[in-house]
Amino acid sequence: MSPEEASTSAEPGRLVTPLDKTDRAIVAALVDDGRISVRALAERVHISRANAYARVGRMVDDGTISGFTARLNPARVGLGTSAYVTVTLRQNAWRGVCERLRQISYIEHFALVGGDYDVLALVRTPDNTALREVVLEQIQSIPNVLSTRTWLVFEESPGRAIDWAAGP
């Protein structure tokens, strides 16, 4: 692999080309409004439509932009119970466990973490009965899962995140 190819690779452990000021402005606009048209995006960041198409296309192709989605209010779409679930695994079993976790409905996100637990999962369900079924019957039945711990979420607020226009 050439240095040029390595600098744009999205593979773990590889270098990635840093975003320039225009790329950061594009990302900021898309984070603010993922439905913005390319025409409006180009106007907002003061570039041509062709340049906007090319830059967004490049960032999609290299994995910088991994998708476009709507942010939902979980309670308004019938997922009124949210919890963080920690999972402790048998050593070196994470690959198989992660594959099984990907198959479970209501797990919105999970991450391998360091510390007292091995996996942290965000679970959103319609109610406590469904949460109990996900945790006690589905997650705990996965081979090599040693234990789980569940924290109910009472309220959520967005964090400040990052000002993409200014840069990380």
C-alpha positions in Angstrom: 0.0 0.0 0.0 1.4 3.4 -1.0 1.7 6.2 1.6 -1.1 8.0 -0.3 -3.4 5.0 0.1 -2.5 4.5 3.7 -3.2 8.2 4.5 -6.9 7.8 3.4 -7.6 4.3 4.7 -10.4 3.9 7.1 -9.0 0.6 8.4 -8.1 0.5 12.2 -4.5 1.4 12.9 -4.1 3.2 9.6 -3.5 6.9 9.1 -6.4 9.0 7.8 -6.2 12.3 6.0 -7.2 15.1 8.3 -10.2 17.2 7.4 -9.5 20.6 6.0 -11.5 23.7 6.9 -14.0 23.1 4.1 -14.5 19.4 5.0 -15.1 20.4 8.6 -17.7 23.0 7.5 -19.4 20.3 5.4 -19.4 17.9 8.3 -20.8 20.6 10.7 -23.6 21.4 8.2 -24.5 17.7 7.8 -24.4 17.1 11.5 -26.7 20.1 12.0 -29.1 19.0 9.2 -28.5 15.6 7.5 -31.3 16.5 5.0 -29.6 19.6 3.6 -29.5 19.6 -0.2 -26.1 19.7 -1.9 -27.1 23.0 -3.4 -27.8 24.5 0.1 -24.7 22.8 1.5 -22.5 24.4 -1.2 -24.0 27.8 -0.5 -23.6 27.4 3.2 -19.9 26.6 3.0 -19.2 28.9 0.0 -18.1 26.3 -2.6 -19.5 25.1 -5.9 -22.0 22.3 -6.1 -19.6 20.2 -8.0 -17.0 20.6 -5.2 -19.6 19.8 -2.6 -20.6 16.7 -4.4 -17.0 15.6 -4.8 -16.1 16.3 -1.2 -19.2 14.6 0.3 -18.6 11.6 -2.1 -15.0 11.3 -1.0 -15.9 11.4 2.6 -18.5 8.7 2.1 -16.1 6.6 0.1 -13.3 6.8 2.6 -15.6 6.1 5.6 -15.4 9.6 7.1 -19.1 9.9 6.7 -20.6 6.5 7.5 -24.3 7.3 6.7 -27.1 9.7 6.9 -29.9 9.1 9.4 -32.7 10.7 11.4 -32.3 11.2 15.2 -35.5 9.9 16.9 -37.0 10.6 20.2 -37.1 7.0 21.7 -40.2 7.7 23.9 -42.1 9.2 21.0 -41.5 6.1 18.8 -42.6 3.6 21.6 -39.3 2.9 23.2 -40.0 4.4 26.7 -37.5 2.2 28.6 -33.8 2.8 28.2 -30.9 1.2 30.0 -27.2 0.8 29.9 -26.2 -2.9 30.3 -22.7 -3.9 31.1 -21.6 -7.4 30.1 -18.7 -9.4 31.5 -17.3 -12.1 29.1 -15.1 -15.1 29.3 -11.6 -14.0 28.2 -11.1 -14.0 24.4 -14.8 -14.7 23.6 -15.6 -11.2 22.5 -15.9 -11.9 18.7 -18.6 -14.5 19.1 -20.5 -12.5 21.8 -20.4 -9.4 19.7 -21.8 -11.2 16.7 -24.7 -12.5 18.8 -25.3 -9.0 20.3 -25.7 -7.6 16.8 -28.6 -10.0 16.3 -30.6 -8.8 19.3 -33.5 -6.4 18.7 -33.6 -3.3 20.9 -29.8 -3.1 21.4 -29.2 0.4 19.9 -25.4 0.4 20.3 -22.7 -1.5 22.1 -19.0 -1.0 22.6 -16.1 -3.1 23.8 -14.6 -1.2 26.7 -11.7 -1.5 29.1 -12.2 -1.6 32.8 -14.4 -3.7 35.1 -16.7 -4.8 32.3 -16.1 -5.9 28.7 -19.1 -4.6 26.8 -21.4 -1.6 27.4 -24.7 -1.7 25.5 -27.5 0.8 25.2 -30.8 -1.0 25.2 -34.1 0.7 24.3 -37.3 -1.2 24.7 -41.1 -0.5 24.9 -41.3 -1.4 28.6 -39.6 -3.1 31.5 -41.0 -6.5 30.5 -39.2 -6.3 27.1 -36.0 -5.0 28.9 -36.1 -8.0 31.2 -36.5 -10.4 28.2 -33.6 -8.8 26.4 -31.2 -8.9 29.4 -32.2 -12.0 31.2 -33.2 -14.2 28.4 -31.3 -13.1 25.3 -28.0 -11.5 26.5 -27.4 -13.8 29.4 -28.1 -16.9 27.3 -25.2 -16.1 25.0 -22.4 -18.6 25.4 -19.4 -17.0 27.3 -21.4 -14.2 28.9 -20.5 -14.5 32.6 -22.7 -11.7 34.0 -24.6 -8.5 33.2 -25.5 -5.4 35.1 -28.3 -3.0 34.2 -28.7 0.7 34.8 -32.0 2.3 34.0 -31.9 5.6 32.3 -34.3 8.2 33.9 -33.5 11.1 31.6 -31.2 11.9 28.8 -29.6 15.1 27.4 -27.4 15.7 24.5 -23.8 16.6 25.2 -21.9 19.4 23.6 -20.1 17.1 21.2 -17.7 18.9 18.9 -17.8 22.1 16.8 -16.9 20.4 13.5 -16.5 23.8 11.8 -13.7 24.7 14.3 -12.1 21.2 14.2 -11.4 18.6 16.9 
